[in-house]
Amino acid sequence: MSSKGVRAAGTDGSDFEHRETVASRYKTSLKFKSYLRVVTWLSLLLWSLMGLKLLNHLAEQYEILIPDIAEWAIPEPLGWEYVYLLSFIPSVFGLLSLSHNRLPYLNILFYGIPLVSVTPVVAAAGYMAQDFISFGTTHKSKDIFLGYPLVWLWFVFFALALQLHLLQLFFALQLRRAWHKTVSTRSQ
């Protein structure tokens, strides 16, 4: 291959199709790794908001007073919020899987996210659905947080969480398919 000089005799430059190319699974892997990384960091940001809410409750349980946060009147946590905190674990394994195409770590993300992220969010949305419907018809909420109806804030959280976690699952599925082909071709 020469960028300078004369072209090889007998060719017009259209004989490039026989050259090696990057396999599509590597291109797919590179693309979906970056997508999964971004979506996972966004879900961890959402997780940290939930963690701060629960941290305030735990501080109150142990009689640790945080003056600025005490004024906000943060509502008591529900049981699903503690389960949602476990979503940190599969997300971290998902991030760890990206560096060396670690399929077992990606499987922890793939099976953990529906269990500890999607299920609690869907269950909580179902639990609060009647409040959301009554808020939609009456425009009155029994709980207000920072001037906003709490049920509305929860459903914004549910929408964001579901989108992020379902995207995590989609990108993880695409990576599993790409990495499984790589692993199976290596073992042959």
C-alpha positions as CSV (number, residue, x, y, z in Angstrom):
1,M,0.0,0.0,0.0
2,S,1.5,3.2,-1.1
3,S,0.0,6.6,-0.7
4,K,2.8,8.1,-2.9
5,G,3.9,6.8,-6.2
6,V,2.2,5.0,-9.0
7,R,-0.8,2.7,-8.7
8,A,0.0,-1.0,-9.3
9,A,-0.3,-2.0,-12.9
10,G,-3.5,-3.8,-13.9
11,T,-5.8,-2.2,-11.3
12,D,-8.1,0.7,-11.4
13,G,-8.6,1.0,-7.6
14,S,-11.9,-0.9,-7.4
15,D,-10.4,-4.2,-6.1
16,F,-10.8,-3.2,-2.4
17,E,-13.6,-5.7,-1.6
18,H,-11.3,-8.5,-0.8
19,R,-9.6,-6.6,2.0
20,E,-10.2,-7.4,5.6
21,T,-12.9,-5.4,7.4
22,V,-13.9,-5.1,11.0
23,A,-16.5,-7.6,11.9
24,S,-19.9,-6.1,12.5
25,R,-20.1,-7.5,16.0
26,Y,-17.1,-5.4,17.1
27,K,-18.7,-2.3,15.6
28,T,-22.0,-3.2,17.4
29,S,-20.1,-3.8,20.7
30,L,-18.3,-0.5,20.5
31,K,-21.5,1.5,19.8
32,F,-23.7,-0.2,22.5
33,K,-20.9,-0.1,25.1
34,S,-20.9,3.7,24.9
35,Y,-24.7,3.8,25.0
36,L,-24.9,1.5,28.0
37,R,-22.2,3.5,29.8
38,V,-24.2,6.7,29.4
39,V,-27.5,5.2,30.4
40,T,-26.1,3.4,33.4
41,W,-24.4,6.6,34.7
42,L,-27.8,8.4,34.3
43,S,-29.6,5.6,36.2
44,L,-26.9,5.9,38.9
45,L,-27.7,9.6,39.1
46,L,-31.3,8.8,39.6
47,W,-30.3,6.2,42.2
48,S,-28.4,8.8,44.1
49,L,-31.5,11.1,44.3
50,M,-33.4,8.2,45.8
51,G,-30.4,7.5,48.1
52,L,-30.4,11.1,49.4
53,K,-34.1,10.8,50.1
54,L,-33.6,7.6,52.1
55,L,-30.4,9.0,53.8
56,N,-32.5,11.7,55.3
57,H,-34.9,9.1,56.7
58,L,-32.1,7.0,58.1
59,A,-30.5,10.2,59.7
60,E,-33.8,10.8,61.4
61,Q,-34.0,7.2,62.6
62,Y,-30.6,7.6,64.3
63,E,-31.5,11.2,65.5
64,I,-28.9,12.8,63.3
65,L,-30.2,16.3,62.5
66,I,-29.3,17.9,59.2
67,P,-30.8,21.4,59.6
68,D,-31.2,22.4,55.9
69,I,-32.8,19.1,54.9
70,A,-35.1,19.0,57.9
71,E,-36.9,22.1,56.6
72,W,-37.9,20.3,53.4
73,A,-40.4,17.9,55.1
74,I,-39.4,14.9,53.0
75,P,-42.1,12.3,53.0
76,E,-41.6,8.9,54.7
77,P,-40.1,6.3,52.4
78,L,-42.1,3.4,51.1
79,G,-40.9,-0.2,51.0
80,W,-40.3,-0.3,47.3
81,E,-37.7,2.5,47.7
82,Y,-35.4,0.3,49.7
83,V,-35.7,-2.4,47.1
84,Y,-34.9,0.1,44.4
85,L,-31.7,1.0,46.2
86,L,-30.4,-2.5,45.3
87,S,-30.3,-1.4,41.6
88,F,-26.9,0.0,42.3
89,I,-25.5,-3.5,42.3
90,P,-26.4,-4.6,38.8
91,S,-25.6,-1.2,37.4
92,V,-22.0,-1.3,38.8
93,F,-21.6,-4.8,37.4
94,G,-22.8,-3.5,34.1
95,L,-20.1,-0.8,34.1
96,L,-17.5,-3.4,35.1
97,S,-18.5,-5.6,32.3
98,L,-17.7,-3.0,29.6
99,S,-13.9,-2.9,30.1
100,H,-13.1,-6.5,28.9
101,N,-16.4,-7.7,27.5
102,R,-17.1,-9.7,30.7
103,L,-20.3,-11.6,29.8
104,P,-21.0,-12.9,33.3
105,Y,-21.0,-9.3,34.7
106,L,-23.3,-8.2,31.9
107,N,-25.6,-11.1,32.8
108,I,-25.8,-9.8,36.3
109,L,-27.0,-6.4,34.9
110,F,-29.3,-8.1,32.4
111,Y,-31.1,-10.3,35.1
112,G,-30.7,-7.8,38.0
113,I,-32.3,-4.7,36.5
114,P,-35.7,-6.3,35.9
115,L,-35.6,-7.7,39.4
116,V,-34.5,-4.8,41.5
117,S,-35.2,-1.8,39.3
118,V,-38.1,-2.3,36.9
119,T,-40.3,-4.4,39.2
120,P,-40.3,-2.0,42.2
121,V,-41.0,1.0,39.9
122,V,-43.9,-0.8,38.1
123,A,-45.3,-2.0,41.4
124,A,-45.1,1.5,42.9
125,A,-46.7,3.1,39.8
126,G,-49.5,0.6,40.2
127,Y,-49.8,1.4,43.9
128,M,-50.0,5.1,43.3
129,A,-52.1,5.0,40.1
130,Q,-55.3,5.8,41.9
131,D,-53.8,8.9,43.5
132,F,-52.4,10.0,40.1
133,I,-55.8,9.5,38.4
134,S,-57.6,11.5,41.1
135,F,-54.9,14.2,40.8
136,G,-55.6,14.3,37.1
137,T,-59.3,14.9,37.6
138,T,-59.3,17.1,40.6
139,H,-55.9,18.8,40.3
140,K,-55.5,18.5,44.1
141,S,-53.0,16.3,45.9
142,K,-52.9,15.4,49.5
143,D,-49.1,15.5,49.6
144,I,-47.0,18.5,48.4
145,F,-43.3,18.5,48.2
146,L,-41.4,21.8,47.5
147,G,-44.6,23.2,46.1
148,Y,-45.3,20.4,43.7
149,P,-47.8,17.5,44.0
150,L,-45.9,14.5,45.3
151,V,-47.8,12.0,43.1
152,W,-46.8,14.0,40.0
153,L,-43.1,14.0,41.1
154,W,-43.3,10.3,41.6
155,F,-44.7,9.6,38.2
156,V,-41.9,11.8,36.6
157,F,-39.5,9.6,38.5
158,F,-41.2,6.5,37.3
159,A,-41.1,7.6,33.7
160,L,-37.4,8.5,33.8
161,A,-36.5,5.3,35.7
162,L,-38.4,3.0,33.4
163,Q,-36.9,4.6,30.3
164,L,-33.4,4.4,31.6
165,H,-33.7,0.8,32.9
166,L,-35.4,-0.4,29.7
167,L,-32.7,1.2,27.7
168,Q,-30.1,-0.5,29.9
169,L,-31.8,-3.8,29.2
170,F,-32.0,-3.2,25.4
171,F,-28.3,-2.2,25.2
172,A,-27.3,-5.1,27.4
173,L,-29.2,-7.5,25.1
174,Q,-27.4,-6.1,22.1
175,L,-24.1,-6.5,23.8
176,R,-24.9,-10.0,24.9
177,R,-25.6,-11.0,21.3
178,A,-22.4,-9.4,20.1
179,W,-20.3,-10.8,22.8
180,H,-21.8,-14.3,22.6
181,K,-20.8,-14.5,19.0
182,T,-17.3,-13.4,19.9
183,V,-17.1,-16.0,22.7
184,S,-18.4,-18.8,20.6
185,T,-16.1,-18.1,17.7
186,R,-13.1,-18.0,20.0
187,S,-14.0,-21.4,21.5
188,Q,-14.1,-23.1,18.2
